[in-house]
Amino acid sequence: MASTLQTRRKHERVFSGQPMELDGVLGNALDVNEIAVFLVFPTFQSFEVGHKGVLKFTFGQDTIEERVSVARVTKAGVSLVSIEETSTFSRLCASSRSGVKYLRHTEEESAIWLRGELSADFLDEFVHIYRERTPHWRYRFDFQNVTGVAPSGLAMLLHLEAHNQGTLDDILIFNCKKEILDALSVLNVPGIGITLRGDDLQGDDAHRFEVETVRALGQPATVKIRVARMFDYNCRNDFAKIYRYRGRKTNYILDFRDTVHLGKAAFGTMLLLNQHNREKQGEPIRMIHCSPYIRNLLHQMKFEHFFAIE
């Protein structure tokens, strides 16, 4: 059973979007698993199957140089397999699967979205949530993307509760699946100031896209997408449905006026749209009404090479 799980995880794709360079040529990782990465380029590149090179990228504070071999070539990019004895790709996958997905502090509370297994693998990241907060602070944890809770994860929550010295309503964990509620049930006892709920306080609006199609006589259709407030793994399928069956030479505009969060999956999903758009011979995709925060994220991902950021 364990070997079956390990084999499945090796081939499990994680959307990334991370900028990388193959032999000095800039691209972005569309997705990655524990043994390979699919790299897309802004323009066509003439790498051949069997080519061996160096893949350079940033991981945390480190600059990584990984020896790779080209396993497959398409119009969009290349599939690269690591030829290192110990690949960094597994660490990239792990960092994408688990951790603090999004954190927002206001004057009254902190809102936190977690993903993957809650465990000590991201202890430092978790402690950073409350390190500078005073006792009796309000915390709201969204567990929609939490897939499991390790014993060390329970200990992390108890440490937060002890640090906060608050009442029962100060720490709220919501949007829990039944199995997550079961795992957290040991916290649901008198004297522990943590409230557990299975429902979603955010509703569906946070992940909703608004789509407007404009058609002018003799001109290609323009699809304007008002991007969801929380653009992450949860809405990747809804985003794909917007463009999947559109005709050739359709133009796209992504409007980020409402968006406060872009998850790693969002970058991979937008690269898929760009790939689709290039195949359909559409004009470069425009990104408009980006806040300074969103604009900075897009530039960190080198998306100016794929999109027109306005």
N, C-alpha and C positions, 0 to 999 in steps of 0.2 A: 504493500500500500504506500509506504513512504517513497519507494523508488518511482512508483507511478506518479505521485505528486511532484517529485523533483523533476521528472521528465516533462510533465505538463507545464511547470513553471519556467523551464528553460525555453519553451516555445510560446509562452504567454506574452503577447505584445503589450507594451505600455506606451501610450502616446507621449511624446516628449517635446518636440519643437526646438530642442536645444541647438544653438549654433555650434558647428564643428568644421574643421578644416581637414580635407584629405589632400596630402602633399601640397599644402598651401592654397588649395581651392576651397573657397567658402561655400558651405551648404548648411542645411538644417536637418536634424534627425527627425524624420517623420514618426518613426516608432522604433522601439528597442526591446529586445528580450535579453536573456542572460548570456546568449552566445553570438548575437548578431545585431546590427543596426541598419536601418534603411535610410540612406542619406539622399535628400533632394537638393537640387541646385537651381538658382535663378535662371540660368541658361544651360543649354546642352553642353555636356562634357564628354570627352571621348575616351573614358576609361574602358578597359577591356577585361573580360572575365579572366581571372588568374593573376591580374596585376597585384603586386604586393606593395603596400605603402604605409605611411604613418598617419594615423587619425589623431588630431590634436583638438582638445577641448578643455573647458574648465569644469572642475568638480569641487564644489565648496570653495576653499581658498587655494586649491592646488591646480596646477596646469598639468594635464595628463597627455602623454604621448603613447598611443596604443598601436602596435603593429597589427595590420589587418590585411585580408585578402579579399578581392572583389569576387563574390560568388554569383552575382546576377546583375545584368544591366537592362534598364528600361529607358523609355523616353524621359521619364521624370527624374531618375536618379539611379543609385547603385545599392545593392545589398552587400554589406561588408561583414565578414566573419573574423573574429579576433584570432590571431595566431600566437597570442601570449600564453604562457603556462597558466597564469592567473589573470583573468580578464577583469577590467573595471566595469564592464557592462552590467554585471550582477549587482554592483553597488548602485549604479544608475537606476536600475529597476526597483531596488529596495527603497531608494529615496523617493521614487515616484509613487510607490504603493502605500507608504505609511508616513505619518507625520502631521504637522500643523498645516492644513491646506490654506487657511485664511484666518487672519486675526484683525479685529477692528476694536480699538479703544475709543470710547466716548467719555464725556464728563461724568456719566452715571454708571457705566458698566463696560464689560469686555465681552465681545461676541467672538466665539471661536468655532471654526469648522475643522474637524479632524478627519483623517482618512486612514484606511488600512487597519492593522492591528495596533491597539493601544498597548505599548510596552516600553521598556527602558531603552529600546533602540533609538528613541528620540527624546530621551530624558532631558538633555540640556535645552532642546527646543521647547519642551513643555514647561520647564521651570522658568524660562524667559517670559512666559505669558504673565506670570504673577510676581516676578522678582521685585519689580519697582512699584507694585500696587500696595496700598495700605490695607490693614485688616478691615473686615466688614464690607469688602468690595463685592459687587454683583458680577457673576460670571454666567454666561449662557453658552452651553456647548451643544453644537449640532452634530449628532452621531449618525447622520444618514449614510455616510460612506465608511463608517467603522465596521470592519469585518470580524473583529475578535477582540477579546480583552484578556491579556496575560496577567498572571499574578502580580508582576511588576507594574502593570498598568493600574491595577487596583491600589497598589501602594502609592503610586503617583497621585491619584485622586485624593487619597487620605492625607497625603502630605500637603496638598493644596488646601484641603478642608482645615487642617490644623493651623496652617499659616494664616488662613482667613479669619478664624475665630468668629464666624458669623452665625446667622440663624438659618433655619431650614430653607428659606427662599433665596438665600444669597447665591447658591450654586445650583443651577438647573441644567440637567442633561435631558435633552429631548430628541425626538425623531429616531428613537431606538427600535430596531427590529426585535422580534420576540426573543431570539437567542442572545441578543446583546443585553436585553432587560434581565434575562435569566442569569447571565454572567455577572451583572452588576447588582443583583438582588442582595448580595451580602452587605451592601452599603445601606440598604433600606431598613435601618434599625434605629431605635431611639438614641439620641445623642450624637448622631452623625448628620451634619448640616448639608446634605445633598438630596435634591429632589429629582426623581426619575420619571420620565414620561415617554410614552411611545408615539405620541402624535407630533405633527410638524407645525411648529409655531409660525414658520415662514409662509406656509401655503405654497401654491404652484407659481405664483407671480414672479418669484425670484429667478426662476429658470425659464421664463416665457419669452419667446421672440415675437416681434410684430413684423409682418411682411407686407410691403406695398409694391405692386408691379405697375410700372408706367410704360405704356406703349404709344409711340408716335408713328404716324403713317410713313412707311418707308424706312424706318429706323429700327435697330435691334431693341428688344425689350430691356428695360432697366429694372433690376430687382433691388429694392432698398430694404435692408434688414436692420431693424432696431434691436440691437444685441441685448440679450438678457442681462439682468442686474448681476446675477451670479453665473458666469459662463464657465462651466466645468464639466467633468465627466458625466454628470447626470443628464445633461441636455445634448450630448453629442449626436444622438440619433435624431432628435427633433431638428437639429441644425442640418444634418445630412439630407433630411427629407425636403428641405427648402430648395435645394439645387439639383438633387439627384436626377430628376426627369426634365430639366429645363432644356430648351433647344440650343442650337449652335449660336455663337456670337451674342449670347446674353451677357449684359453688363451687370456688375454687382457693386453695391455700396454698403459698407458696414458702418452703422451709426452707433457710436459708443457713448452717447450722452447719458444713458442710465447705468452704465456698467461700473461696478466697484471692484469686481474680482475676475481675474483670468487665471484659471487653473492650468496645469501642465497639459491636460487633455485638450483644452481649448486651442492651444497653439498647434498641436498636431491636427486637430479638426480643421482649423483654418488653412493649414498647408494642404489638406485634402481638397478643400474648396479651390485653392489656387491651382492644384494639379488638374482638377476637373475643368477649371476655366481655361487653362492653357490648351487642353485637349479639344475644347469646344471653340477655340480661337476668339475668346472674349477679350475686351480691353482690360488693362491692368485694374485690379480691384482697388477701389478707393476706401480709405478708412477715415471717417470724419468725426468731429465732436469728441475727440479724445481728451480726457482730463490729463493733467501733467503726470499723474500716477500711471495711468494706462499707457500714455505715450512712452514713458520711461521703460515700462515692461516690454513694449513692442520693439523699442530700440535695443534693449538688452538682448533680445532674441534675433537681432539683425533682420527684422522683418521689412525694413526699408528696401531690402534687395528683392523682395517678392511682391510688396504691396505699395500703393501710393498713400502714404500717411500724411494727412492734411491737418 
